[in-house]
Amino acid sequence: MAEEVKKEGTGGFAADKKILATILKVVLGLVFLVLGAMAILTWWGSLLVIIKGSIGLFLILAGVITLAIAKE
């Protein structure tokens, strides 16, 4: 009987602290998602310039990887 009481009371402060940490992480994640979406909408033109500028580098990297695979 005494063991059952001890098992039920193991939550306490540690469980509350874990729940609070989880809630904080979720809220922080949502804040980062909103800030990221706002940044994309605000700097859409600049983002397109970066994407267009990186297409050539991506194609060069894909060509190097393809040649490395074909060499084997």
C-alpha positions as CSV (number, residue, x, y, z in Angstrom):
1,M,0.0,0.0,0.0
2,A,2.8,2.4,0.9
3,E,4.6,1.6,-2.4
4,E,1.5,2.5,-4.4
5,V,1.4,5.9,-2.8
6,K,5.0,6.5,-3.6
7,K,4.5,5.5,-7.2
8,E,1.6,7.9,-7.7
9,G,3.5,10.8,-6.1
10,T,6.6,10.6,-8.4
11,G,5.4,13.3,-10.8
12,G,5.6,16.5,-8.8
13,F,8.0,19.2,-9.7
14,A,10.0,17.3,-12.2
15,A,7.0,16.5,-14.3
16,D,5.8,20.1,-14.2
17,K,9.2,21.3,-15.2
18,K,9.2,18.9,-18.2
19,I,5.8,20.0,-19.3
20,L,6.8,23.6,-19.0
21,A,10.0,23.0,-21.0
22,T,7.9,21.2,-23.8
23,I,5.4,24.1,-23.9
24,L,8.3,26.6,-24.2
25,K,9.9,24.7,-27.0
26,V,6.6,24.5,-28.9
27,V,5.9,28.3,-28.5
28,L,9.5,29.1,-29.5
29,G,9.1,26.8,-32.6
30,L,5.9,28.6,-33.6
31,V,7.6,32.0,-33.2
32,F,10.4,30.9,-35.4
33,L,7.9,29.6,-38.1
34,V,6.1,33.0,-38.1
35,L,9.3,35.0,-38.3
36,G,10.6,32.8,-41.1
37,A,7.3,33.2,-43.1
38,M,7.4,37.0,-42.5
39,A,11.0,37.1,-43.7
40,I,10.2,35.2,-46.9
41,L,7.2,37.4,-47.7
42,T,9.2,40.6,-46.9
43,W,12.3,39.7,-48.9
44,W,10.7,37.7,-51.7
45,G,12.5,39.5,-54.5
46,S,15.9,39.0,-52.8
47,L,15.1,35.4,-52.2
48,L,14.4,34.9,-56.0
49,V,17.7,36.5,-56.8
50,I,19.6,34.1,-54.5
51,I,17.8,31.1,-55.9
52,K,18.5,32.2,-59.5
53,G,22.1,32.9,-58.6
54,S,22.6,29.5,-57.0
55,I,21.2,27.5,-60.0
56,G,24.5,27.6,-61.8
57,L,26.4,26.4,-58.7
58,F,23.9,23.6,-58.2
59,L,24.3,22.5,-61.8
60,I,28.1,22.5,-61.5
61,L,27.9,20.4,-58.3
62,A,25.5,18.0,-60.0
63,G,27.9,17.6,-63.0
64,V,30.9,17.0,-60.7
65,I,29.0,14.3,-58.8
66,T,27.8,12.7,-62.0
67,L,31.4,12.6,-63.4
68,A,32.7,11.1,-60.1
69,I,30.0,8.4,-60.3
70,A,30.7,7.7,-64.0
71,K,34.4,7.4,-63.3
72,E,33.9,4.3,-61.1
